[in-house]
Amino acid sequence: MGIFENTRTWTKQGDIGEARAIYEYTKLGYGVLKPLNDSMKYDLVIDIEGHLKKVQVKTTTSVSPEGNYVANLKTSGGNRSSQSIKNRQDEDYDILFVLTNDDKCYSIPITDIKARASLTLSNKYTQYIL
């Protein structure tokens, strides 16, 4: 069981993640902006004392054999004629926000992430729990 147990689609799970990110960043006193469409490589923009930071929001229920949550960093998309999967690039966003099924929120600067396809939320990232 976890916070996503009643979520029936990935889209709804993502909606919960975005709502939680907006809540957490607003609670910290940051301004939060939401793009008008879903075609950007980030989900939110936060204003930290006049500095704008692009935020990608991810949610996860996946757990590694060691018991750590794993966030998928790949982006999937496409249309009726083709599908694409792209690994994360450094310029895509500045901060990764992850909401795990056990209700932990991470806000990790992209400068501290080397992974391109998935990120295991090991003890290395506990400093970024909100």
C-alpha positions in Angstrom: 0.0 0.0 0.0 1.0 3.6 -0.5 -0.2 7.0 -1.6 -0.8 5.8 -5.2 -2.9 2.8 -4.3 -6.1 4.3 -5.5 -4.5 5.8 -8.7 -5.8 4.0 -11.7 -3.6 5.6 -14.4 -0.1 6.9 -14.8 -1.6 10.3 -15.7 -3.5 10.5 -12.4 -0.3 9.5 -10.5 1.6 12.3 -12.3 -1.2 14.7 -11.4 -0.7 13.9 -7.7 3.0 14.4 -8.1 2.6 17.8 -9.7 0.1 18.9 -7.1 2.4 17.8 -4.3 5.4 19.6 -5.9 3.3 22.8 -6.2 2.3 22.4 -2.5 5.9 21.8 -1.3 7.5 24.6 -3.2 4.7 27.0 -2.2 5.2 26.0 1.4 8.9 27.0 1.0 7.8 30.4 -0.1 8.7 30.0 -3.8 6.6 31.3 -6.7 5.4 28.4 -8.8 4.6 28.6 -12.6 2.9 25.9 -14.7 3.4 25.8 -18.5 0.3 26.1 -20.5 0.9 22.8 -22.4 2.7 19.4 -21.9 5.2 19.8 -24.7 8.0 21.3 -22.5 10.8 19.1 -21.1 9.8 20.3 -17.6 6.6 20.4 -15.6 6.9 23.5 -13.4 9.1 26.6 -13.0 9.9 27.9 -9.5 10.9 31.4 -8.6 13.6 31.3 -5.9 14.3 35.0 -4.9 14.2 36.1 -8.6 16.0 33.0 -10.0 13.8 30.9 -12.2 14.4 27.1 -12.1 12.8 24.5 -14.4 11.5 21.5 -12.4 10.7 18.0 -13.8 8.2 16.1 -11.6 8.4 12.3 -11.3 6.5 9.8 -9.2 7.6 6.2 -8.4 6.3 3.0 -7.0 9.3 1.0 -8.2 11.7 -0.3 -5.6 15.2 -1.7 -6.2 16.2 -5.1 -4.8 18.1 -3.1 -2.1 14.8 -1.5 -1.0 15.4 2.0 -2.5 12.9 3.7 -4.8 13.8 4.1 -8.4 12.7 7.1 -10.5 12.4 6.7 -14.3 14.1 9.7 -15.9 13.2 8.9 -19.5 10.6 10.8 -21.3 8.1 8.9 -23.6 6.1 10.6 -26.2 4.9 10.6 -29.7 1.8 10.5 -31.8 -0.3 8.0 -33.8 2.5 7.2 -36.3 5.5 7.0 -34.0 6.6 6.7 -30.4 9.9 8.0 -28.9 11.8 7.5 -25.7 14.5 10.0 -24.8 17.0 9.9 -21.9 17.3 13.0 -19.7 19.7 15.7 -20.9 21.3 18.2 -18.5 19.7 21.2 -20.1 16.1 19.7 -19.9 15.5 21.0 -16.4 17.3 22.3 -13.3 15.7 20.4 -10.5 14.2 16.9 -10.3 11.2 16.6 -7.9 10.4 13.0 -7.0 7.3 11.8 -5.0 7.7 8.2 -3.8 4.9 5.8 -3.0 5.8 6.1 0.8 5.1 9.8 0.6 8.6 11.2 0.5 9.4 14.2 -1.6 12.9 14.8 -3.0 14.0 18.1 -4.7 17.4 17.2 -6.3 19.5 19.7 -8.3 20.4 18.3 -11.7 24.0 19.0 -11.0 23.9 16.2 -8.4 22.4 13.6 -10.9 24.6 11.7 -13.3 22.0 9.2 -14.3 20.3 9.5 -17.7 17.6 6.8 -17.7 16.7 6.1 -14.1 17.8 7.2 -10.6 18.0 5.1 -7.5 17.1 7.1 -4.5 19.8 5.8 -2.2 21.1 7.3 1.0 23.1 9.7 -1.2 19.9 11.7 -1.8 18.4 11.8 1.7 19.8 15.4 2.0 17.3 16.4 -0.6 14.1 15.1 1.1 11.7 18.0 1.8 
